[in-house]
Every structure is written in C-alpha cells, then in structure tokens.
Amino acid sequence: MDTGEEDGLGNELANTSTQKALQDQLAFYLSDANLRHDRFLLSHVGPAGTGEVDVSVLASFKRVRALTHDEAEVCAALRAIPSLKVSDDGARVARLDKLPPKAVSDSRTIYVEPVPRDASIDSLRTLFAPCGDVAGVFLPRLRSRDVKGYAFLEFTTESAVTKAIARFHGAGLGTTGAVKEGTVKEDAVKEAGVKEDSVKEDAEKEGGVKENAVKEGGVNGAGVPLRVIPKEQWAEQRDEYKRLRRAGQTDEEASRNSAKAGAERWAQRAAADAATPHTVMLISKIGRSSSIKKIRREMNEMFEEIAPVEYVDYGVSNSGDPTVAYVRFKSEVGADTAVRVLTERQQQFGGRVAQFELMVGVKLRDYLTKIGQIRRATAKRRASKREQWWARKYGKKKDGGDGADANDDGDDGGDGGDGDGDG
C-alpha cells in the first residue's frame, strides 16, 4: 500500500505545528509579560522595550533550539509575528510597541494560592485559559525546586482578571483537577521563557503577605479553596501587612488584619464596578494612519453591523493617540459580542491586527468621567460660539430659552466626541 501521500500530509501538519510553536515561543520572549521579568532580554530591548535584539540571540535559547537549529526559520517565524519588525538583512528584530507602564501589567495580573507542589506553568495556563488569553505564568520556587505555594498569572486584558476571580476565587482544587496535571521539572522557570536568574530574586520577593501559605510539605489540592485576587489587591495587602508589623503587631495579627482591610476595600470597588455598565470597548495597537477621520468612519460602519453603538471616540479623549480608540455600545451584550467577534476575526485597523477588550473597574469609571468632562466642555464651547455669533449679528445676547437650547444641542453634538475630534 502506497503511503507516500499520507506521509507527506503528516510531515506538512508536523511542520505547521512546529512553526506555530516557534512563533508562539518567540512572541512570548518579546511580550510585555515576559520582559517585565527577563532581565537578560530587557537589557537588549531597553527600558522602552523597542530596542533591537540579534536574531542569533533568540535562536540560541534552549526552547527555540528544541524546535529548530535553522536561524533562517527563526527569522521567518519572527517576520510572521505582527507585533515585531525584522531588519532588512534579517539579523535583528524589534518590538513595534513600547512597554506599557508597570501599572498596566499589574492591572491584568492575578495572584493565586494555594498552588500544589506538582503544579506546572502549563497546567496553570490551561486551568485559567477559559477566562482569557494568558500572557504569562510566574511560578516562584524554593531552592528545593518545589513551588512556594502561590503564582502570578498575567492576562492580555483586564476583563479576563474579572472573569478569573468570578470563576475560581473560593473554588476547590478538587473540583478542577487541572492544576494537578503538571509535574515539577528542573527547568520549570524556563517553561515561562524566562532566564534562570531573571525571576529568582523578584519572584521570591513577590511571595507577599504569607509566603508560607503552603508549607514546603505541600498540599494535595483536594477540596482546598483557591484564593484568586487582583495583583493590585495583593500588593496593597502586602504593604499593609508590613506597616502593621512595623507597628508592633504579630505575624498572625498583621496577616489577619491586612487581609480583612484589603478585602473590605476591594469589595467596595467591586460594588462600584458592578454598578457601572460595561458598555465600553477599548481598541489598542491600531496601526498608525494619516487619516483619523477615515478610520473613525470605518469603525462606525463596522461596529453598527455587530451591535448598536452610542459613539466612537477615536482621537478625542486620548489626546489624538492614533493607536487607541474607545467604542461605547448601547448595551453590555453588544459590547461583549463586539469584543468576541472582532477578536476572532483578527480585525485590522490601519493595516495592523488590533486588540479588543471590555473596559472594567477603575479604568472604565475614569474614562467615563473624562469623556463626560470633554462632552460638557465641548457643549459649553459651542454654546459660547453661538452666543458670540448672535451678539455680533443682532447686537445683544440670545435670550435664556434659546441659550439653553444651544447648550442642549452642543451636548448632543458632542456625544460621540466626533465633532470635537474632527476640528
């Protein structure tokens, strides 16, 4: 029986799988999440994150060499990653975007405990994948190579943090089993694409309030409730714990009181978040274009096909930054649908695949406050211009009733921010 055709198909599929794995690994090395912890690569790309790295450096990494020894294949894989730019001679590669502020990274990160001794980076990534794209998993270890009992997971969007907390906080590990799929490996730190010494000190310091929440003896994971909280909450609780310890409280008192205070503060924030409709979609990583108006019109037409839109804020509240836009939908369902559809479609704007996420929490409330102020200022400016025109033409101010109408018209006109942005 001739199996040549079948063998050819199998080789093609294997090659495709290897190419995808290579692209994913290289993309991770130069991702926001990894560069925050990888001192070696950060020394190449610089604090801004846009410096060049020799392709030969990336090709020498152990996990890349496990996939290919051909530097040309590494270069081809790098060229296929939209967020990177390879030099004309194929010798160097650089990120297109600067590293976001640390606060942005922290807002997309969760703290998880207790983590079983046999947990792995892959098993944690698999467990939390239904909540959103996992950008990085950081699993601190003891000198014995056992896990320290906690982990940090960074997502690509802040809304994924909300989903992860809602789904897993308080859940028993015995109900999932996914956490226990992995085994402890000698190169577990490298599984995250991080150099061996790049997380040793930082990760251990991030043990936080109770680094020994799970002793070296470990736990079996059965029925143990997970504690899943935002990294920002963990950081606040850690700082409060240190303050209470300096004030003379015992370890037990400081742990209990800092946890209680942190839980109360974040419960208030969660209540405020729940009371705010999640109808705003943030679009980032838009390709730079010479025409903001053209892209805004394109967005308006496209989004209306998915769900009813209140307005498209592009080039208004963000001081004209052409790489970011905000879209306010008329319903939460519409906004959520748009994020899902556009992400699956890998929608491009300005010749580049954009990133879409549902705004939540403090960022959403701050944005709504800011756009509200802009709308009121725009309405006031337009009303003032109408009054000046009226005074020049008729030699007197417009009466109160007409003035109020002008103000109302201005507010309506500024609802989407389009009018102000076009000027």
N, C-alpha and C positions, 0 to 999 in steps of 0.2 A: 504494500500500500504506500502510495506516494504522500509523504507528509511534508514535503518541501514548502507548500503554500502555508500550511498551518504553522510550521516553524518560523516562517517569515513574519506572519502576523504576530506570533508570540514575541519575537525579537522586537518588532515595532512597538508593541504595547509596553514591553520592558523598558525600551529606550525612552518612550514618552513618560513613563513613571519616574525614571531616573532624572530626566530633565526637569520634571515638576519638583521633585525632591530637592534638586540642586538649586533651582530658583528660589524655593521657599527658604532653604538654609541661608543662602546669600542675602536674601531680603531681610531675614531676621538679624543677621550680623550687623546690618546698617540701619536697623529700625530704631525708632525713638526709645522703645522699651529696653533694648539691649545696650545701646550706647550710654544709657544712664548708669550702667553698672560695669561696662567693659572699659577699663582704664587704658588698655593697650590700643584698641581701635579709636577711642576718644582722643588719644594723643596724636593720631593721624588726621582725623577729620576736624579737630579743633573744637573750642567751646561752642561755636555757632553750629557745628555739625555739617558744614558744607565743604570742608577741605577734601582734597583728593587722597585716595588710597591706592597703592600699587595693586594691580590685579594679581600679581605674583604672591603678594602677602596673603590675600584671601585664598588663593589656590593652595597655599601651604597648610591651611588649617586641617586638622585631623578629620573632621566630619565632612569636609569637602573632598579630601583625598580618598575617603571611603566610597565616594560616588564617582570620581574621575581623577585621573592624573594628567589630563589634557588641559593645558591652560587656555587653549582656544575654545574649548567647550565652556569653561568658566566664564570667559569673556562673552560668549554668545548668550549664556544664561543671564548675565548682568545686563546686557542690552535689552533683554525681554522684560525687564522689571521697570514699569512705568515711572517709579519714583527715583530712578537713578539715571545718571548720564555718564556714558563711557567716552573717553577721549578718542579722537580720530584715529590715533595709532593703536588703540586697544590696550594701552599699557596702564591706564589709570581710570578710576571710577569715582564719582562724587554723588552725593545726595542733591536733589533739586530743592528740598525744603530745609530751612533751618530747624534746629532742635527746638521744640516748644519749651516754654518755661517749666520748671520742675513742678509748679503748682498744677499745671495741666496734666502732667503724667500722674501725679498723686490723686487727682480727682477721678481718674479712670482705674484706680487700683484698689483691690480689696485685701484685707488681712483675714486669714483663715486659720483657725485652731479648733480642736487638736488634730494634727495630721499624724497618721500611723507611721511606725518605723519603716514599713515596707512601701510607703508611698513613693511614687516617682513623678518626675516632671510630666511625662506623657500621660500618666493616669489622672493627674490633676487637670491637665489641659482637656482631656476627654470628658471628665466629670462636669466641668464648667462651660464646655463648648456650646451647649444649648442656649446659654444666656447671651452669647455674642462672640465675636472673634477675639480670641485670646492672643494678645500681643507678646506676652512673656510670662514665664512662671519662675519664681525665685524661691528656692527651697534650701534655706540655711541648714548646715550640717555641723555636728560635733566633730571633734578630732578623730573620733572612732568611726566616722563616716555615717553614723546614724543621723536621721533627721532630728532637728531640735524641737519638733512638735508644732511648728507653725509654717505658714507660707504666705507669699505675696503673689497675687495674680493681677497683671495689668491687661485691661481690655483696650480695644481701639476706640470705644465710645463710652461716654459717661452713663448713658442709659443702660448699658449692659451691667454696670455696677448695681443699679437699682434692681434689675431682674435677678441677679445672682443673690442678693440679700433676701429678696422676697421668696426665692425658691429654696435656698439652703440654710438660712440662719435658723438655728434651732432644730434642724433635721438630724436624724440619727444616721451615722455612717452605715449602720447595719442595714438600712433600707436602700442603700445605693449600691454598695459593693464595688463601685468603680474605683474608689480611692485605693482599694487593696490590690488592683491588678498588677501594679508595678513591683519591682524588686530593687533593693538598694544596690547601686553599682559604683565602682570605684571612680568612674568618670561622670557621675551624675551631674556635677556642676557644669561640665562641658555640654551636657544634653541641652542646656539652655542657650548654647552658643556663646558662653562667657568664658574668658580665660580663667585658669585655675585660681589665680590670686586676686582676680578683679573683684570678687564679691566676698572674699574671706573676712575682711575687717568690717566692711559696711553691712553685710548681711547679718553678721553676728551682733552688731550694734542695734540692728533693727529687731532684735528679739522683743523689745518693748517692755510692757508692764510686767508680764510674767513669763520670762524666757523659759522657765522650767514648768510651764503649764502641763507638758507631758514629759515626765522624767525619762532619763536615758533608757530605763527599762521598757518604755513604750506602752502603747495600748493596743488592744486587738481590734478596735474600731467598732465593735458590735454595740449598737444602741447608744453610742456616745454622741450627744448633741453637738453639732457644729456651731461655732461662733464665727459668723461672717459679717464683717463690718467694713465701712469705708476706711481706707488707709488714713485719711484726714482725721477721722474719729480716733483711730488707734494712736496717731501722733499726739493729738490733744490729750488723750488719756495718759500716754507715756509722760508727757511734760507735767501733767497734774500730779502724777504719781511721784515724780522726782521732787516737785515742790513740797508735797506733803511729807516726804521722807526727810527733807531738809528741815521741815518744821517740827520734826521730832516724832512723827507717827511711826509705828512699827510697820514692817513689811506687809503684814496681813491687813492692818488698818488702812494703809495707803492704797493697797490694791483694791480693797472693797470700796472705799470712799471715792477713789478716782474713777472706778468703773461705774458707780452709781451716778456721779455727776456727769460723766460723759454720756451715759445712756439717756439721762433727762434732757440734756442739751440737744442731742440728735433726735430725740423723739419730737421735740418742738419743731425742729427743722423739717422732719418728715411730715408733720401735720401741715405745715405751711406749704410744702411741696405738693401734698395730696389735694390741697385746696386750690392749686393753680393748674388750670387746664393745660395739658401737654399738647399744644397745637402748633408749636414752632419747630421747624426742621432746620438744622444747621447744615450748610453745604460748605465743605472746605476742600482745599487742594484743587481749586479751579485753575485751569491754565490761563496764563496772562494773555489778554487780548487788547487790541487797540480800541475796541468799541464795547463799553459797558452797556450802553443802551441796547445794542444788538443782542447781547447775551441775555439781558433782562427780558426783552420781548420773547426770546426763545424759551426762557424759563416759564414765563406767564402762560404761553400757549401749551407747553408740555405738561405743566402741573395741573392745569384745568382739565386735561384729559384723564387724569388719575383721580382727583378729588377737588371739590370746590375750594378756592383759595381766597383769603382775605386780602393779602398783598405779598409782593416780592420785594424784599429790602436788599438791594444789591448796590453797593457804592454809596450808601447813605449813613447808617449808624456806625459803620466800621471805618469811617474816615477815608472812604474811597479805596480800601484794600480790594484789589480785583480778584483775590484768591478765595474770598469768603463771601457767602450770601446767607440770608435768612428768609424762610418762607413761612408765613403764618396761614394755616389752613382753618377752615370753619369748624372742624371737629377733630377730636383726638383720633378717631378711627381713620379719618382721611390722612392725617399726618403720619400715623403709624404705617398705613398702607403705602404711602409715597416713599417712605424710607425703605421699606422692604422691596418694592418694585424697582426703584432706581438702583438699589444696591445689587440686586440680582441681575439687572440689565447691564451693570457696569457703565452707567451713563457718563458720557463725557461732556465737559463744558470747556471751551477754549482749547480744544484738542487734547484734553487730558482726562483720564478717569477720575471723577470726583469722589469724595467721601461724604456719606449722608448719615446723619444721626438725629435722634429726637432729643431736644433740649429738655433738661430736667433740673431740679434743685435750685441752688442759689444763682447759677448762671442764667437760668431761664428767667427768674424773677428780676435779676439785674438788667437783663436785656429788655424785658417788657417795660421796666421803669425808664430805661434810656430812650427807647423808641417812643414812649409816651411823651417824654420831655421834648423830643425832637418834633413830634407832631404838634404839640401845643405851641412851640416856638415858631414853627412854620405857619400855623394858623394866625398867630399874632402878627407876624411879619407881613403876611398877605393882607390882613385887615388894615394894618397901618398904611400900606401902599395904596389901598383903595380910598382910605380917608384922605390921604395926601392928594390923590388924583381928583377926588370930589372937591376938595378945598381949592385947588388950582382952577378947576373948571367953573365952580359956582361961587367961589369966594367965601364959603362957610363950611363948617363941619357937617358931615352927614348926621341925621337925627339918630337917636338912640336905637330905635327899632331897626333901621337899616344897618346900623353899625353891628348890631347883634347878628343880623343875617349874614353880613360879610364874614364875621368871625366863624359862624357855623359852616359857611361854605369853605372857608380856609381849612377848617379841621377835616372836613370830608375829603378835600383835595389832597391833604397830607396823609391820609390814612395809610397809604401804602408806601409813603416816602418817595414815590416815583417822581412827583413833581419837583421836589426839592433836589433830588439827585440829578435830574436832567439839566438843571440850570447850570 
